[in-house]
Amino acid sequence: MMKSLYVVTAALSLVVASSGVASAAESGWVIRFHGAFVDSSASYEQVIPGEGLFEGEAGSGLGIDLAGEYRFDNVVGIEGSLLWASIDADFSLDDGIDRFTDSDDLRMGALGLALNLHLTSGHRVDVWVAPGVNWIDFSNMHIEHPDLGPEVLTTGSDFAPSVALGVDIPFGERGWAFSTGLQYMWAESKETDNPPGVPPIRVDVDPLFVQIGLAYRF
């Protein structure tokens, strides 16, 4: 339901943009800063010999991002970005007698590069799509079991493709704009220090970011 609402919002943004007022074609820099709501539907389960059924689930969280785009013309731009987010994660271990639960924050940092394709060339309101690639680093996860003691799920870094839809709506006369967008990443978190004989935990986090903030065009 929530993701369908995001898609509808994006479609309405395109309709608004198509009625914008024409503006002059210029190259130059655009800086964007967003706060973000993050949603992940990741889940995982694995039978651990001698311990029981381990389950994990990621939920929602918050993040921020800073991006700089160089626009070559009114259609094509290259954007570099830095993103940080924290996502709620819950764990459980069921040995058939007792069920243990715990939670931690899954934190992620991403360095991204995207090709921005602007769809409303010549209009005041700017709408673009951006296929991209990101280098993502996930934080380790900490679990405190009353009997087994503390355990750390170590994770590594990896590349993740992404796609984004963005909208800038100018206001005033000094280059400022209200900026909003959606970004989806195909991102996997993988355990890197798994015990011998136990397959590593691999989770498709696949976060969706709903971004709201400001942009400034130089």
C-alpha positions in Angstrom: 0.0 0.0 0.0 2.7 2.5 1.0 4.9 1.8 -2.1 1.8 2.2 -4.3 1.2 5.6 -2.7 4.8 6.6 -3.6 4.2 5.7 -7.2 1.0 7.7 -7.4 2.8 10.7 -5.9 5.5 10.4 -8.5 2.9 10.3 -11.3 1.1 13.4 -10.0 4.5 15.2 -9.9 4.9 14.5 -13.6 1.5 16.0 -14.4 2.3 19.2 -12.4 5.6 19.5 -14.2 4.1 19.3 -17.6 2.2 22.6 -17.0 5.2 24.5 -15.9 6.3 27.9 -17.3 9.2 27.8 -19.8 12.7 28.7 -18.6 16.0 29.4 -20.3 18.4 26.5 -21.1 21.5 26.7 -19.0 24.4 24.5 -17.9 25.8 24.6 -14.4 25.8 23.2 -10.9 22.8 22.2 -8.7 23.2 21.2 -5.0 20.5 19.3 -3.2 20.0 18.4 0.4 17.3 16.0 1.6 15.9 14.4 4.7 14.5 11.0 3.9 12.1 8.4 5.1 13.4 4.9 4.4 11.3 1.8 4.0 12.7 -1.8 3.7 10.7 -5.0 3.5 13.7 -7.3 4.0 13.3 -10.6 5.9 15.5 -13.6 6.6 15.4 -16.9 8.3 18.0 -19.7 8.8 18.3 -22.8 10.9 21.6 -22.6 12.9 22.8 -26.0 14.1 22.7 -26.3 17.8 20.9 -23.0 18.3 17.6 -23.1 16.5 15.7 -21.0 13.9 17.2 -17.5 13.5 14.9 -14.8 11.9 15.5 -11.2 11.0 13.4 -8.4 9.6 14.1 -4.9 8.6 11.5 -2.1 8.8 11.6 1.7 8.4 14.0 4.5 9.4 15.3 7.9 8.6 18.2 9.3 6.6 19.8 12.3 5.0 21.6 12.9 1.7 23.7 15.5 0.0 24.1 15.6 -3.8 25.8 17.8 -6.4 24.8 17.6 -10.1 26.6 19.2 -13.0 24.1 19.8 -15.8 25.6 19.8 -19.3 22.4 21.2 -20.8 18.6 21.1 -20.1 18.5 17.3 -20.6 21.7 15.5 -19.2 23.5 15.9 -15.9 25.9 13.8 -13.8 25.3 13.6 -10.1 27.5 12.5 -7.2 25.9 11.9 -3.8 26.5 11.0 -0.2 23.7 9.2 1.8 23.4 8.0 5.4 20.4 6.1 6.8 19.4 4.1 9.9 16.8 1.3 9.6 15.1 -0.6 12.4 15.9 -4.3 12.5 14.4 -7.1 14.7 15.8 -10.5 15.4 14.6 -13.7 17.0 16.1 -17.1 17.9 13.7 -20.0 18.5 15.2 -23.3 19.8 11.8 -25.0 20.1 11.5 -24.3 23.8 12.3 -20.6 24.2 12.0 -17.7 21.8 14.6 -14.9 22.2 14.1 -11.5 20.5 16.3 -8.5 20.2 16.6 -5.4 18.0 19.3 -3.1 16.6 19.7 -0.3 14.0 21.0 -1.3 10.6 23.0 1.8 9.5 24.2 2.3 6.0 26.3 4.8 4.2 26.3 5.2 0.4 28.5 7.0 -2.2 26.6 7.3 -5.4 27.0 8.3 -9.1 24.0 8.8 -11.3 23.1 9.9 -14.8 20.3 12.5 -14.5 17.9 12.6 -17.5 15.7 15.7 -17.3 12.2 15.0 -18.7 10.7 18.5 -18.7 13.3 20.5 -20.7 12.2 24.1 -21.2 9.7 24.1 -18.3 10.0 25.8 -14.9 9.4 22.7 -12.8 12.2 20.2 -13.3 11.5 16.4 -13.3 14.2 13.9 -13.9 14.9 10.1 -13.8 18.4 8.9 -12.7 19.8 5.4 -13.1 22.8 5.1 -10.9 25.3 2.9 -9.0 26.2 3.1 -5.3 29.0 1.9 -3.1 27.3 0.9 0.1 28.7 0.1 3.5 26.5 -1.5 6.2 27.1 -1.4 9.9 27.7 -4.5 12.0 24.6 -5.8 13.9 24.8 -6.5 17.7 22.7 -9.2 19.4 22.7 -9.8 23.2 21.5 -13.3 24.0 21.0 -14.0 27.8 22.4 -17.5 27.5 24.7 -17.5 24.4 26.1 -14.1 25.2 26.8 -11.1 22.8 27.1 -11.8 19.1 28.2 -9.5 16.3 26.9 -10.0 12.7 29.7 -8.5 10.6 28.8 -7.1 7.2 30.8 -5.8 4.3 30.6 -3.3 1.5 29.2 -3.8 -2.0 28.0 -2.1 -5.1 24.2 -1.5 -5.6 22.4 -0.3 -8.6 19.6 2.3 -8.1 17.0 4.3 -9.9 15.6 7.7 -8.8 12.8 10.1 -9.7 13.2 13.7 -8.7 11.3 17.0 -8.8 12.6 20.5 -8.3 10.0 23.3 -7.9 11.7 26.8 -8.0 10.6 29.6 -5.7 11.9 33.1 -5.4 14.5 34.7 -7.7 17.8 33.5 -6.2 18.1 29.9 -7.6 16.3 28.1 -4.7 13.9 25.2 -5.2 11.8 22.8 -3.2 13.2 19.4 -4.0 11.6 16.0 -3.5 12.1 12.5 -4.9 12.1 8.7 -4.7 15.1 6.5 -4.8 15.2 2.7 -4.9 18.4 0.6 -4.4 18.9 -3.1 -5.1 21.2 -3.5 -2.0 22.3 -6.7 -0.3 23.7 -7.0 3.2 26.0 -10.1 3.6 27.6 -11.5 6.7 31.4 -11.7 6.3 32.5 -13.5 9.5 30.2 -16.5 9.6 31.1 -19.6 11.6 32.7 -22.6 9.8 30.1 -24.8 8.2 27.3 -22.2 8.5 26.2 -20.3 5.4 26.6 -16.5 5.5 23.5 -14.5 6.2 22.5 -12.7 3.0 19.6 -10.2 3.2 18.1 -8.1 0.3 17.6 -4.8 2.1 16.4 -3.1 -1.0 15.6 0.3 0.6 13.2 2.8 -0.8 13.9 6.5 0.1 11.3 9.2 0.1 13.3 12.4 0.0 12.2 16.0 0.8 14.5 19.0 1.0 15.9 22.0 -0.9 18.0 22.6 -4.0 20.1 25.5 -5.1 21.2 26.2 -8.7 24.3 28.2 -9.3 
